[in-house]
Amino acid sequence: VSARSSSPVAPAVAVVGATGLVGEILLRILEERAFPVGELRPLSSARSAGARVRFRGRDHLVREATPAAFAGSDFVFFAATGELSRSLAPVAVAAGAIVIDKSNTWRLAGHVPLVVPEVNPAALAAHQGLLACPNCTTIGLVMALEPLRRAAGLAHVAVTTLQAASGAGREGLEALAGAADRFFPRPLLGNVLPQCEGFQEGGFTSEERKLSDETRKILGLPELPVTMTCVRVPVAVGHAATVLVETIEPLAPAAAIEALGAFPGVRVAPGNGYATPLEVAGRDEVAVGRVRADPTHPRRLWLWCVVDNLRKGAATNAVQIAEELLLRRTPARA
Ligand SMILES: NC(=O)c1ccc[n+]([C@@H]2O[C@H](COP(=O)([O-])OP(=O)(O)OC[C@H]3O[C@@H](n4cnc5c(N)ncnc54)[C@H](OP(=O)(O)O)[C@@H]3O)[C@@H](O)[C@H]2O)c1
């Protein structure tokens, strides 16, 4: 980490978006995991500046995220908007901080590691001060794919996601409650929308493109065919997905279940049943189940996968990245 945080003094940690859904959970996870925070700097837009957030039993004043706000910070978590990450993440890096960004702005940039610590920890070593956390749905997906890839290689992946309203932030939750009816393209309450973000050429949405690209980058398989449909469902927290995986070598369901169950951070539902969003909400594991052979193809498996999008899908993964960097004490710049 940076020169400052390699001292025995606990790091100064800034959280941009501390008043948002992910920022709030991030504060809880820093507490739960006893991350060494010497000083906490909660930041937001001018709208919430002056509010207070609770951390380790004390109220902390929220300030506006301005370029000057990063001086002296060792770690800066960005959980605000993509635009803000584009303008301010480089400023924070230039000020000597390590930035862990939750937005989609930097994820595919060549010089930015895109990391799920259980899956591609080696990518951390190459960072230049800025690291990206994948999309909440991507994280659950790669956690389920990596053990299968290690066991039998991956040939093709087809996914349908079922994404919770909170994946779109506080306004998403309000829309689910019926308070912001125009936030999603159609009403979400009592409905299912086969659209997450806007449509692009070819009929896919930007979310579908992003998830496929991120999956290939994290797995280090730039040619892997990954294709998907992303669906918004009237669920508060917990992204689910049905996944059809074609492996390179044959892989029996029992062997797949063994590989999945042995992978850190993955839990196979008892009896190869299934977990639901309500059951994973508030937990950090990616729950996998219904692992079964596709009768139409000798090397294809179906599975069901669920993750708490705000915890492992966002905040927990970001804190794990910071923990790994502290452990490795890698230099802030190559
Ligand atoms: N929700 C998820 O499941 C999830 C998962 C993975 C990644 N992410 C990403 O994480 C980020 C935060 O998402 P969220 O769901 O927590 O959103 P959210 O609930 O809408 O919260 C947004 C936060 O960003 C702050 N913010 C907005 N515009 C700002 C600006 N111009 N300057 C400074 N702060 C600003 C807000 O501050 P105010 O209170 O002042 O408005 C608030 O604290 C996004 O980049 C999102 O793509 C979300």
The ligand as an SDF file (V2000), in Angstrom:
LIG
                    3D

 48 52  0  0  0  0  0  0  0  0999 V2000
  -26.5830   -1.4110   -5.4630 N   0  0  0  0  0  0  0  0  0  0  0  0
  -25.8300   -2.4120   -5.8410 C   0  0  0  0  0  0  0  0  0  0  0  0
  -26.1930   -3.6030   -5.7280 O   0  0  0  0  0  0  0  0  0  0  0  0
  -24.4960   -2.1530   -6.4270 C   0  0  0  0  0  0  0  0  0  0  0  0
  -23.6700   -3.2250   -6.6350 C   0  0  0  0  0  0  0  0  0  0  0  0
  -22.4220   -3.0480   -7.2120 C   0  0  0  0  0  0  0  0  0  0  0  0
  -22.0350   -1.7680   -7.5480 C   0  0  0  0  0  0  0  0  0  0  0  0
  -22.8380   -0.7210   -7.3230 N   0  0  0  0  0  0  0  0  0  0  0  0
  -22.3260    0.6070   -7.6520 C   0  0  0  0  0  0  0  0  0  0  0  0
  -22.0630    1.2900   -6.4440 O   0  0  0  0  0  0  0  0  0  0  0  0
  -22.3010    2.6690   -6.6020 C   0  0  0  0  0  0  0  0  0  0  0  0
  -23.2910    3.1560   -5.5520 C   0  0  0  0  0  0  0  0  0  0  0  0
  -24.5220    2.4840   -5.7240 O   0  0  0  0  0  0  0  0  0  0  0  0
  -25.6990    2.5260   -4.6490 P   0  0  0  0  0  0  0  0  0  0  0  0
  -26.5690    1.4050   -5.0150 O   0  0  0  0  0  0  0  0  0  0  0  0
  -25.1730    2.6070   -3.2670 O   0  0  0  0  0  0  0  0  0  0  0  0
  -26.4120    3.9220   -5.0370 O   0  0  0  0  0  0  0  0  0  0  0  0
  -27.3100    4.8930   -4.1430 P   0  0  0  0  0  0  0  0  0  0  0  0
  -28.0000    4.1520   -3.0570 O   0  0  0  0  0  0  0  0  0  0  0  0
  -28.1280    5.6480   -5.1150 O   0  0  0  0  0  0  0  0  0  0  0  0
  -26.2470    5.8880   -3.4600 O   0  0  0  0  0  0  0  0  0  0  0  0
  -25.4900    6.7800   -4.2040 C   0  0  0  0  0  0  0  0  0  0  0  0
  -24.4680    7.4780   -3.3090 C   0  0  0  0  0  0  0  0  0  0  0  0
  -23.6230    8.2740   -4.1340 O   0  0  0  0  0  0  0  0  0  0  0  0
  -23.6460    9.6070   -3.7020 C   0  0  0  0  0  0  0  0  0  0  0  0
  -23.5370   10.5120   -4.8440 N   0  0  0  0  0  0  0  0  0  0  0  0
  -24.3620   10.6050   -5.9170 C   0  0  0  0  0  0  0  0  0  0  0  0
  -23.9410   11.5720   -6.7510 N   0  0  0  0  0  0  0  0  0  0  0  0
  -22.8430   12.1130   -6.1890 C   0  0  0  0  0  0  0  0  0  0  0  0
  -21.9630   13.1710   -6.5350 C   0  0  0  0  0  0  0  0  0  0  0  0
  -22.1090   13.8780   -7.6680 N   0  0  0  0  0  0  0  0  0  0  0  0
  -20.9350   13.4840   -5.6940 N   0  0  0  0  0  0  0  0  0  0  0  0
  -20.7460   12.7730   -4.5560 C   0  0  0  0  0  0  0  0  0  0  0  0
  -21.5530   11.7470   -4.1670 N   0  0  0  0  0  0  0  0  0  0  0  0
  -22.5850   11.4400   -4.9720 C   0  0  0  0  0  0  0  0  0  0  0  0
  -24.9820    9.7700   -2.9940 C   0  0  0  0  0  0  0  0  0  0  0  0
  -24.8760   10.8630   -2.1100 O   0  0  0  0  0  0  0  0  0  0  0  0
  -26.1670   11.7460   -1.7030 P   0  0  0  0  0  0  0  0  0  0  0  0
  -26.7260   11.1090   -0.4640 O   0  0  0  0  0  0  0  0  0  0  0  0
  -25.5570   13.0830   -1.4230 O   0  0  0  0  0  0  0  0  0  0  0  0
  -27.1170   11.7340   -2.8570 O   0  0  0  0  0  0  0  0  0  0  0  0
  -25.0770    8.4240   -2.2770 C   0  0  0  0  0  0  0  0  0  0  0  0
  -24.2720    8.4230   -1.1150 O   0  0  0  0  0  0  0  0  0  0  0  0
  -22.7360    2.8530   -8.0630 C   0  0  0  0  0  0  0  0  0  0  0  0
  -21.5930    3.1780   -8.8260 O   0  0  0  0  0  0  0  0  0  0  0  0
  -23.2650    1.4960   -8.4280 C   0  0  0  0  0  0  0  0  0  0  0  0
  -23.1740    1.2560   -9.8150 O   0  0  0  0  0  0  0  0  0  0  0  0
  -24.0640   -0.8760   -6.7530 C   0  0  0  0  0  0  0  0  0  0  0  0
  1  2  1  0
  2  3  2  0
  2  4  1  0
  4  5  1  0
  4 48  2  0
  5  6  2  0
  6  7  1  0
  7  8  2  0
  8  9  1  0
  8 48  1  0
  9 10  1  0
  9 46  1  0
 10 11  1  0
 11 12  1  0
 11 44  1  0
 12 13  1  0
 13 14  1  0
 14 15  2  0
 14 16  1  0
 14 17  1  0
 17 18  1  0
 18 19  2  0
 18 20  1  0
 18 21  1  0
 21 22  1  0
 22 23  1  0
 23 24  1  0
 23 42  1  0
 24 25  1  0
 25 26  1  0
 25 36  1  0
 26 27  1  0
 26 35  1  0
 27 28  2  0
 28 29  1  0
 29 30  1  0
 29 35  2  0
 30 31  1  0
 30 32  2  0
 32 33  1  0
 33 34  2  0
 34 35  1  0
 36 37  1  0
 36 42  1  0
 37 38  1  0
 38 39  2  0
 38 40  1  0
 38 41  1  0
 42 43  1  0
 44 45  1  0
 44 46  1  0
 46 47  1  0
M  CHG  2   8   1  16  -1
M  END
$$$$
